[in-house]
Amino acid sequence: MGSGIYSLGTGAMNAARAMLDTTAHNISNVNTPGYSRQRVELATEDGLYTGAGFFGRGVRLTTVSRATNEALSKEANLNTAASASDATRLSKLEQLEKALPLGEAGLGYSATQLLNTFVDVSNQPLDMSARQVVLARAQEWVSRVHTADQQLNQLQNGVVTDLTLNVEQINSLTSNIAGINQSIAALKGSGHAPNDLLDRRDKMISDLNKLVQVNAVEADDGSLSLFMGGGQLLVLSNTAQTLSVVRDLNNSALGRVALQTPNPADPSQPFNRILDSSQITGGAIQGLLSFQDMDLAATRQDLQDFVSGFATAVDTQQSAGLSAPGVAGAPIFGGGPYTPTDITVTLTDPAGLAASGTPFSASDNANARAMLDLRDDAIISLNNLPPSTLTDAYSQMIGNMGVLVQTGRTAASISSTLETNSAQMLSAESGVNLDEEASRLIQFQQSYQAAAKVLQVAQTVFDTLLNISR
């Protein structure tokens, strides 16, 4: 009977100590990102049969489990990927908004000021100083066009740089996940889950979803295979695929995400298979590609249409008149093609401005007045819509960009709220609550003290038996 109570007390003390250790482990990691609350799983030892029935043999430790919820984890990862995509796109949109300023700093105002200078030219057609002001205003407008174009180019370069940095992070994460897969698979035969390794892997998968959305499929050995939202394999057991950033085949300014595949002829120079955008369905990578392919492209096209429409109208009207020497007006902006990158003021001689109509007269201002009338003419067409005036076209261009920014803000706000809610739900399920852990600490301490009391009683009983036998 003495050895039985000793065994029962020792088992109870071991169980209580294990629960105390695990509770302390939880408290220690309350602020560790990705940590899941752990608990000791206990089971009753099978009873020992005697002639008087089955006597209990105490408690045994079965394993240490972690609190996790696969459904909530998947939802959290999905919302994390969507939020990261929307937040990344919004950040770029807010930078884009500054490329086309409003008011006196805008292209529309500068173009209007250029046409307004023809007031003085029409009043005094032969005044070279008035003509020189026209050319100065034209140069100012072109400078603003180049500034806007350069800012768009800088944004595009920033997209490629960010894509490269994010892809490098993806490759690092997938490589580490593959390594953890191998460690987890090696421990599968122990019959117990390596909780801390699983937490570390889950945290890496969560971080990966911030960059690109992935779906996980578990294998029998405990390893996870990761697939991008569009189905492209990233990790298979202990092997990770490598991504890279390459230039678009049709537009070298654009960046594309590619999958590196072996090159038997030269292993140091792998092939790059460009992934279709549909295969990238979330994360910062999707946000960058969406901004590049849709938002930035649309704004660049609006700028192209605005510049081309205005320059074409001005040069066309210039060619319809006669300059001071009485010859047909040479183009102010080179006669096209007009692009934000290449447009320039090619007319440098103020006498070359075509202020006169036909036939030529030194005092005639017909073409100068026609130039002035361009302010109110429908000369610019955006998005294949009917032409509109200079002011309306620029307002439309700013409005288009404003819609993009506003929709980006709305999407980012909604996805951020969903991400926060899903993270809170997952934390409530698997996170550490200090109040609960403190309560358990007291409970397990009392269990340990009670088990120690059992051993103390067992010692007293054993001493009594020894005294009787003397």
Secondary structure, 3 states (H helix, E strand, C coil): CHHHHHHHHHHHHHHHHHHHHHHHHHHHCCCCCCCCCEEEEEEECCCEEECCEEECCCEEEEEEEECCCHHHHHHHHHHHHHHHHHHHHHHHHHHHHCCCCCHHHCHHHHHHHHHHCHHHHHHCCCCHHHHHHHHHHHHHHHHHHHHHHHHHHHHHHHHHHHHHHHHHHHHHHHHHHHHHHHHHHHHHHHCCCCHHHHHHHHHHHHHHHHHCCEEEEECCCCCEEEEECCCCEEEECCEECCEEEEECCCCCCCEEEEEEECCCCCCCCCEEEECCHHHCCCHHHHHHHHHHHHHHHHHHHHHHHHHHHHHHHHHHHHHHCECCCCCECCCCCCCCCCCCCCCCCCCCCHHHCCCECCCCCCCCCHHHHHHHHHHHCCCECCCCCCCECHHHHHHHHHHHHHHHHHHHHHHHHHHHHHHHHHHHHHHHHHCCCHHHHHHHHHHHHHHHHHHHHHHHHHHHHHHHHHHHHC
